[in-house]
Amino acid sequence: MFETSEREFDLRRQYWWVAGSLVVYVILGVWLKSIVLNWIVGPLWLFVTAYWLPKAFSMLRSFVFDR
């Protein structure tokens, strides 16, 4: 009845990565105000955590489970 496609699942997972990245960034921003709230570090943080970390985890998961 409520079937989700693989694309919807990937989009939902990507939203969770972005939301998690934002939460961690805000927590670190409160704790390390001068470093984390930099205009260079902020966009890089989002890019690394929302794009590269999910790719790294999927590559690691495929490497470990597809032996």
HUFEN-V912826 format. One record per pair of residues at least 12 apart in sequence whose C-alpha atoms are under 6 Angstrom apart, sorted by sequence separation. I is the first residue (numbers start at 1). J is the second residue. If there is no record, write none. Layout:
i/j
I/J
I/J
This chain:
i/j
21/49
18/50
17/50
